[in-house]
Amino acid sequence: MSTVELPRRFASLVKIEHTVFALPFAYIGALLAVDGIPSAHDLLWITLAMVGARSLAMALNRLVDAEIDARNPRTKGRELPAGRLTTLQVVLFCLASLALFLVAVWQLDPIVRWLWPIPVVGFVVYPYLKRVTWLAHLWLGAVDGLAPVGAWVAIRGDLPWQAWALGGAVAVWVAGFDLFYALFDVEIDRAEGLHSWATRWGERGVFLGARAMHLATVGFLVAAGLGLPVGVLYWLGVGAVAALLAYEHALISPGDLRRLDAAFFTMNGVISVTFFVFVLGDALAS
């Protein structure tokens, strides 16, 4: 195996392109925490902490689910079930990701040296939840919602309610689109005895739940903005998020999931990056 091929396989293992979902919101938390542009030092170590944390979370998920993935036609081509990576290689990758996360944490506000186990526990618990409850989507949302909260406390060392409102927005946004993701595997999940919102409430229940959560996303962003000295670009960003979420929900409907890939993958990446651009513009203008 070439020295280039192995990193590519690890990047595919953790779906590195999906970093676009959470990383922009970590930057948003950092921007809003200081009402401006954080230092290059803080941005660098927040980035590395996010890369380490997300890589650890995804690799753990793949390890725990390797046997289930091998029985699922949609996922049997993933690196572990397909044999392109070994269990030992992925375990070592997890340890390296954890090390990167811890090194980055120790460069930021001292309080996060005490808080780092919280997301790690979240990463470890999540893969097992779908074996016992259809509420696993909410756990995933809560873990991802720690991205802006963690960036905020890593810079300022405090956690006012505005930081939690921002984290809440990310939590219900992620949980909402993860409900859609569950639609890819409804029959397989039922056959495997796994739990999801889709297996419990059906396709229509997924749409009702996702709509409620994405409405709450906008509500949390509004609440955060009302508690912060933000400018007009922030509010335009909230409006853009609302419009993009509405468009996402217009792409699919119960009984018509032909554009599910676009609704899940494309639109949510656009939402994250778009809101970041507006918040960055607001910070530069302040």
Buried (B, 14 or more C-beta within 10 A) or exposed (E): EEEEEBEEBBEBBBBBEBBBBBBBBBBBBBBBBBEEBBEEEBBEBBBBBBBBBBBBBBBBBBBBBBEBBBEBEEBEEBBBBEEBBEEEBBEEBBEBBBEBBBEBBEBBBEEBEEBBEEBBEBBBEBBEBBBEBBBBBBBBBBBBBBBBBBBBBBBBEEBEEBBBBBBBBBBBBBBBBBBBBBBBBBEBBEEBEBBBBBBBBEBEBBBBBBBEBBBBBBBBBBBBBEBBEBBEBBBBBBEBBBEBBEEBBEBBEEEEBEBBEEBBBEBBBBBBEBBBBBBBBBBEEB
